[in-house]
Amino acid sequence: MVKGLPRNFWLMSIGSLLFFLSFNILLPELPGVLKKMGGGEYIGFILPAFALSALLARPFSGWVTDRLGRKHAMVGGALFCVIAGVLYPWAQTIWLFFLIRFLHGFSTGFSPTGFTAFTTDVVSENRRGEALGWQGIFSNSGTAAGYALGAWLMLWWGQNGLFISSSVLAIGAIFIFTLLPETKPDKQTVEQDGGFFYWKAWQPGLLMMLVCIPLGALLTVMPDYTAGLGFENKGIFLTIYIGSSLLVRVFSGKLSDRLGRATGVAIGTSFQVCAMIMLFYNKAFFTAAVLYGIGQGFNAPSLFAWAGDVSTISTRGRSLSMLFMALEIGIIIGGLGSGWILNRSSTGYHWVFGFCSIASIMALAFSLSQHKKSP
């Protein structure tokens, strides 16, 4: 335990690890599942289908988090993971697969808003970036472990066993979330400044969208791209990027507390520009994964802390939901854009990475322009 960060924060972080592990064990294996159904040409829609429902849920998740409570959002989102894991084995057609995938996306539409708001509630402002860095370590450990464990679970327990494992992990997250205290004030007056939306968070929201366009593309194409390079583990790039992200999260969060949120994002996007250019020129595959992960390790704590800084306790859920909406929009653009490029070019991967490079450069430019304007 780190001195000064409360016990309930760590308990919530363990729940977030299980939550992210629940749905990420599926991601590297879903393209193969879809191909078996004869839907190989629809691989580019796997991530956007998930992200679209998450996006639709985000405004409501902010409202639920602010008005009903942080725990309602956390538990409600995890319930969608439980339901989807049970339903996936029944998906024998492409349309049913995507219907369940769409339903599954509501999970990330609700839970992360709840537990990110919980963190900003229980941790003092001058340690907010550090705490969000630690939260990211737990969440991304779940993601990284999911990429690594998914193939192993598929090998030993089969496709249905993989889906049921996803539900069991989500049940574990729900149990932990129910142990947490509610941090929403009992009698709060929710500020009427835009209903479901909190426009004061537009700067970190725009940056989040830009940095998540490459993420959506990489999550879509990397399993097959990695296999095409001859690697047996289709999740190796994603695992390395998450692992390197974990190594810098606490340091990067503290840095954003001291130097400012825009500075933290500028550092992160600089690393990611380098990574995308390396992939564009088909150079240094593993180095690119490390650099991309370092960039993400700077971006996420800085952006979430920024959204927390510009909100009050009565608008915090909606401020964070704006950031998550931007995240989903970026992932949708990246997933659909990469799928469109792959289907129309014989050198598709090359141009996917070029597309990602442009988005990363735009994020770097905007973060630099906000250097004196951010908290």
Phi, psi and omega in degrees: 000142178267131183302133176097346178258127190290157182302318182296332175297316180292322178297314177300321181296323176296319176299321179294325177299312180297322180298311181290325176298322183305310185266344181276344173294340182274330194302312182294339184264343184295323175302320178294321178297317180293322178298322179298332178277354183089019183248035182302328182286352181257012182303324181296350180262354183300311181285314179300325179299319177292314184290329182296314179292325175298319178298316180296329181280337189303312180300322180289327179295322177295319178295314179299316182297318182283323188260321182262328177133158181295320183294324178301317180293316182297309183292317181301317179296317181295330177299325178296326176296318180299312183296315182297318179300324178288326185277331183308316181300341179273354183280101179253357179231160183296316183295323179289323176303313182286332175295316178292322178299320178297315178299319181300325183296337178297338180299310180282350173288334185248305190301310182299327176298317180296311184281340173286321175296321178301316179299313181293337177286317191266354181244139181295153186301324183285357175235015185296315179297318179299313181297319179292331173296315177296319178300319177297326177299313180294312181298316182283337171296321176297319179295311182297316179296326178297315178300320183283322186276337184304313181295322180294316179296322178297320182292316188270326185245355178080178185297313181293324177297323177297315181293319179293324176300322178300316179295318182297318178297321178294324177297319176300319178297317180300316180303316180293317180299326181290342179279347185280151173284156175276128183258355174290132178304142183299322182231081180250149175262111181287126183295132180266078184232044178132011177065243183285343188247151180232094191286347178294346180264024187291326182294307176296331178295315179298317178296320179299318178299315183295318182285342181268350173298310175298324179298315178299321178293315182294319179296331181282313190262339189296321178305311180287322178299316180296317178298323179294336176278354177101007179274136179288320181275107183290345181260013188295319178297314182295323179294317180294318181296319178293317180300315179291329175298319181297324185295334185251358189299312183293316178299316183292323178296317177297322181295320179292330175296325184270317188259345181113153186291317181296325178296318177300318180291322179298320177296314182297315182290334175297315177298320184287328174300315179300317181297316182292323178294321176299315179293323179301320180267011177057045181237147167049062183307310183288323177297320178299319179298318180295313181296319179298318179295319177301316178301316180295326178294333174275319187294310189298307180299322182295316183289317180292322176295322178300313179296324176292322181296323185271007181243170171249174182298332181275351177240004188298318180299317181288326176296314179291327178294329175300319179294318180291326175298317178297322177301313181294321178298316178299316180295320178297313179299315180294318180293312180292320180297317180293321177297319179297316180296316182297324182282351186236006182216136177288340176247045189302316183300320179303314183282334172299315180290330173294317176302316179294322180299318180298315180297319180294320178295320178297320178296318178298314182298317182290321179296323177294324180291341182260008187306319183263002184252340183277162176299000000 
